[in-house]
Amino acid sequence: MYPTTLNTNEVKDSTGAEQEFARLSTSERQLIFALVSEVPSRPHRLTVSHQETGSGVNARRRSLVRIDKTIAGQVDTTQTARISGYAVVDAPIGQLTSDAELAHVVANLVSTLASKGASTTILYDGTGYGAEALIKGSL
C-alpha cells in the first residue's frame, strides 16, 4: 500500500537523489502522485493503476506503475515534451494460488533494468542493461 507522500527515498532520479512526491488523487483502482517541487506548466507524475478482467480461472489483472515527466523542449525551447516510462504486469490471477511467480517476474524486470553483469548494486544512472536499451534504443 502506498503512503500519502513518497519522501524517504522511494523515488530517486538518475543521480540517486531522492525526489519527493505527494498524492494528488485516489480512486478505487488508481493513485496519482505529483513531484512536490514541480513547475506547474511541466507536471511530473507517478501513477499506479489496476484493471481486472475475466472471472474464475480466466481472471486477469493488469497493474501499471507509470512516470510521466513534462520537460521544456531542448531543440525548440518554446515547446514542451512529455517523457513516459512504465512497467506493466499482466497476470493470470485466476490461475495463481500465491504471489510468488509474480514476484519472480517483477524481480527479473527490476534487475535487468537496474543492474549489469555480476553487480549487486542498483544502478540509478540508466546504465543497467535494460535501462540502457530503453534510453538509447539499443539491443
C-alpha positions in Angstrom: 0.0 0.0 0.0 1.4 3.4 -1.0 1.8 6.1 1.7 0.3 9.6 1.2 3.8 11.0 0.5 6.9 9.5 -1.1 9.7 11.3 0.7 12.1 8.8 2.1 13.9 7.5 -0.9 11.0 5.7 -2.6 11.7 7.6 -5.8 15.1 8.7 -7.0 16.5 10.5 -10.0 19.3 9.3 -12.2 21.9 10.7 -9.8 20.4 8.6 -6.9 19.0 11.7 -5.3 15.6 11.5 -3.6 12.6 13.1 -5.3 9.6 13.8 -3.1 6.1 13.1 -4.4 2.7 13.9 -2.8 -0.6 12.2 -3.5 -2.9 14.2 -5.8 -5.8 11.8 -6.1 -7.0 8.4 -5.1 -9.8 6.3 -6.6 -10.8 2.7 -6.2 -8.2 1.5 -8.7 -5.8 4.4 -9.3 -3.4 6.7 -7.4 -1.7 9.7 -8.8 1.3 11.5 -7.2 2.9 14.8 -8.2 6.5 15.8 -7.7 6.5 18.3 -4.8 8.8 20.8 -6.5 7.4 20.6 -10.0 6.9 23.6 -12.2 3.1 23.9 -12.7 3.5 24.1 -16.5 5.7 21.0 -16.5 3.9 18.3 -14.5 5.9 15.3 -13.2 3.5 12.5 -12.2 3.7 9.0 -10.8 0.5 6.9 -11.5 -0.4 3.4 -10.1 -3.4 1.7 -11.5 -5.1 -1.7 -11.8 -7.6 -3.2 -14.2 -9.2 -6.7 -13.7 -10.9 -8.6 -16.4 -12.5 -12.1 -16.7 -13.6 -14.3 -13.8 -12.8 -17.6 -12.2 -9.7 -19.3 -13.6 -9.8 -16.8 -16.5 -9.4 -13.7 -14.3 -6.5 -11.4 -15.1 -5.2 -8.3 -13.6 -3.2 -5.6 -15.4 -1.2 -3.5 -13.0 0.7 -0.4 -14.1 3.3 1.9 -12.4 4.0 4.9 -14.7 6.1 8.0 -14.6 5.2 11.0 -16.9 7.5 14.0 -16.9 6.9 17.1 -19.0 10.1 19.0 -19.9 11.0 22.1 -21.7 11.9 21.4 -25.3 15.7 21.1 -25.8 15.6 21.8 -29.5 12.6 24.1 -29.7 12.5 25.7 -26.3 9.1 27.3 -27.0 7.5 23.8 -26.7 7.2 21.2 -24.0 7.6 17.5 -24.5 6.4 14.6 -22.3 8.5 11.5 -21.5 6.7 8.4 -20.2 8.1 5.3 -18.7 6.0 2.5 -17.2 6.1 -1.1 -16.0 3.1 -3.4 -16.6 2.4 -6.7 -15.0 -0.3 -8.7 -16.8 -1.1 -11.6 -14.5 -3.4 -14.6 -14.8 -4.7 -14.1 -11.2 -7.4 -16.8 -11.6 -4.6 -19.4 -12.1 -2.4 -18.3 -9.2 -2.5 -19.5 -5.6 0.3 -17.2 -4.4 2.2 -14.1 -5.5 5.5 -16.0 -5.8 5.6 -16.2 -9.6 4.6 -12.5 -9.9 7.4 -11.6 -7.5 9.9 -13.6 -9.7 8.8 -11.7 -12.8 9.0 -8.3 -11.2 12.4 -9.2 -9.8 13.6 -10.2 -13.3 12.3 -6.9 -14.7 13.8 -4.7 -12.0 17.1 -6.4 -12.0 17.5 -6.2 -15.8 16.7 -2.5 -15.7 18.9 -1.6 -12.8 21.9 -3.9 -12.9 24.7 -5.1 -15.2 26.7 -8.3 -15.0 27.5 -9.6 -11.6 26.5 -6.3 -10.0 24.6 -6.5 -6.7 24.2 -2.7 -6.7 21.2 -0.9 -8.1 22.2 1.5 -10.9 20.0 4.6 -11.0 22.1 6.3 -13.7 20.5 4.3 -16.6 23.5 2.0 -17.2 21.7 -1.3 -16.4 21.3 -3.4 -19.5 17.5 -2.9 -19.7 17.7 0.8 -18.8 20.4 1.4 -21.4 18.2 -0.3 -24.1 15.3 1.9 -23.2 17.3 5.1 -23.1 19.5 4.5 -26.2 17.2 2.3 -28.3 19.9 -0.3 -28.3 19.7 -4.1 -28.3 
